[in-house]
Amino acid sequence: MSKHASLTIRSIASTLALAVLGLQACSAASSPEQLASSLQAAASKGDFDAAGKLVNFEGAPAELHFHFFDMVRECGGEATCTVGAQPIASEACAGIREKAQANARKPSFDGCLVVTTKAKDGSSSGAMEIPYAKHDSGYRIETMGYAAAELAAIRAKTNETLVEELFAKGLRDSAMGDLRTDWATAATRLPADGGTIGAAFVAQSQALAKAIDAKDPDAAMRSGGELNQFLFRDKEYDGKPIPMAVRKQKLHVQGLRKLRDVRVSGGYQLGDTAVLLIEAKDGIGWTVRGPIVLANEGEDWSKAGDNLVSYPSTP
């Protein structure tokens, strides 16, 4: 975990049972202190169900789900965590206040929970600020999800616009390392289905989705790409085996943001880098579409960047 992270959209990057929890499924606390205590109790056990019931995830994208539940996973295993409640006017909540004002957040937040983590091996420490608000039924953890106007703007973005934005920012040349902004003219256009690159990426995504559904970290590790080999590995660097229960938790949490049901509608290639235009679903069932950047790793093509947008599959 980074030294300081804030549980908002802007702090970051089949539907799993824990993913979408509306207000009806939430558990309210009688005070901010009780809310902090409940989160600490759930997180210390790595209890996804109990922690998730404290949160209103309405309008929150998969990446935000991932960061919350990955914190719970860390606190239940590799880290010692403490949770405290702070009023919204406190210095600890300064970042939350700024983002809420910029987002014209309604209802307003009443404070933030500060989750402080320290790795049990002493290798790292960090803090996450999570907003909370008082409702009629009590206090609940909130998320700075998309407002209706934001979602409308995201849905309105065409794939062409998303590609233009990506190319304007520039992509690194796989051979020279230079930032190139001439992809639109220098790259080779791929077939409508993405050709062999598109087929390889779809196959890798299908293999990983199947492994997630089967709760099989070994299959996930073999699904393709260096990142998956690392994320779902069975041994630490020193050769020490990683317990299966730990690997299954990581697979579960990572599954919230992994793509499935991928469809390709063309793309570009320049050297060992490709850009595919895709439409897919993520682990919480939202539609994900736009350009994704892939780097060649022998037989595999692994994600190296993107300019994707995501939104609920049903308005």
CORJO-V747835 format. One record per pair of residues at least 24 apart in sequence whose C-alpha atoms are under 7 Angstrom apart, sorted by the first residue. I is the first residue (numbers start at 1). J is the second residue. D is the distance in Angstrom with one decimal. If there is no record, write none. Layout:
BEGIN
i-><I I>
j-><J J>
d-><D D>
END
This chain:
BEGIN
i-><1 2 3 3 3 4 4 4 5 5 5 6 6 6 7 7 7 7 7 8 8 8 9 9 9 13 14 15 15 15 16 16 16 18 18 19 19 20 20 21 21 21 22 22 22 23 25 26 26 26 26 27 27 28 28 28 28 28 29 29 29 30 30 31 32 32 33 35 36 36 36 36 37 40 40 43 43 43 44 44 44 45 46 46 46 46 48 54 54 55 55 55 56 56 56 57 58 59 59 60 60 60 62 62 62 62 63 66 66 66 66 69 70 73 78 78 79 79 79 79 80 80 80 80 81 81 81 81 82 82 82 83 83 83 83 84 84 84 85 85 85 86 86 86 87 87 88 96 109 110 151 154 159 162 162 162 163 166 174 174 174 187 187 187 188 188 188 189 189 189 190 190 190 190 191 192 192 193 193 193 194 194 194 194 194 198 200 201 202 205 205 206 209 212 212 212 215 217 217 217 224 225 225 225 225 255 256 256 256 257 257 258 258 259 272 285 286 286 286 286 287 287 287>
j-><126 126 125 126 127 126 127 128 127 128 129 128 129 130 64 128 129 130 143 64 143 144 64 144 145 63 283 283 284 285 256 283 284 49 52 65 284 57 284 53 56 57 56 57 58 56 53 53 54 55 56 53 54 54 137 138 139 140 138 139 140 138 139 139 85 139 85 139 83 84 85 113 83 82 83 72 75 76 75 76 81 76 72 73 75 76 72 140 141 140 141 142 141 142 143 143 145 145 146 143 145 146 256 257 283 284 257 253 254 256 257 253 253 249 119 120 117 118 119 120 117 118 119 120 115 116 117 118 115 116 117 113 114 115 116 113 114 115 112 113 114 111 112 113 111 112 112 131 133 134 311 309 290 290 291 307 291 307 271 272 273 268 269 270 268 269 270 267 268 269 266 267 268 269 266 265 266 264 265 266 264 265 266 267 276 264 300 301 262 259 260 260 260 251 252 255 248 247 248 251 300 297 300 301 302 283 282 283 284 282 283 282 283 283 296 313 310 311 312 313 311 312 313>
d-><6.3 5.9 6.4 4.1 6.1 5.7 4.9 5.9 6.3 4.7 6.6 5.2 4.8 6.3 6.7 6.8 6.2 5.3 6.8 6.7 6.2 5.1 6.1 6.3 6.5 6.2 6.7 5.3 4.8 5.3 6.9 6.1 6.2 6.7 6.8 6.8 5.4 6.3 6.6 7.0 6.2 5.7 5.5 6.1 5.7 5.6 6.2 4.4 5.3 6.1 6.5 5.3 5.0 6.6 6.2 4.9 5.2 5.3 5.2 4.9 6.6 5.2 6.2 6.2 5.9 6.4 5.9 6.8 5.5 5.6 5.9 6.4 6.9 6.3 5.6 4.6 5.4 5.6 5.3 4.5 7.0 4.7 5.4 5.2 6.4 3.8 6.8 5.8 5.9 6.0 4.6 5.9 6.3 5.3 6.6 6.1 6.6 4.5 5.2 6.7 4.2 6.4 5.9 5.3 7.0 6.1 6.0 6.1 6.8 6.0 6.6 6.4 6.2 6.9 5.9 5.8 6.1 5.3 4.1 5.1 5.7 5.3 6.3 6.3 6.6 5.5 4.5 6.5 5.8 5.3 6.7 6.5 5.6 4.5 6.4 5.5 5.3 6.7 6.0 4.5 6.3 5.6 5.4 6.2 4.2 6.5 6.3 6.8 4.8 6.7 6.7 6.6 5.2 6.2 6.8 6.2 6.0 6.0 6.3 5.8 6.3 5.8 5.3 4.8 5.5 5.2 6.4 6.0 4.6 6.6 5.7 5.0 5.3 6.9 5.6 5.0 4.1 5.3 5.3 5.4 6.1 6.7 4.8 5.8 6.6 6.3 6.8 6.3 5.9 6.4 5.8 6.3 5.8 6.5 6.8 6.3 6.3 6.2 6.1 6.3 6.0 6.9 5.6 6.6 5.4 5.6 6.6 4.0 5.9 5.5 5.3 5.6 6.0 6.9 5.2 6.9 6.3 5.4 4.5 5.0 5.5 6.0 5.1>
END
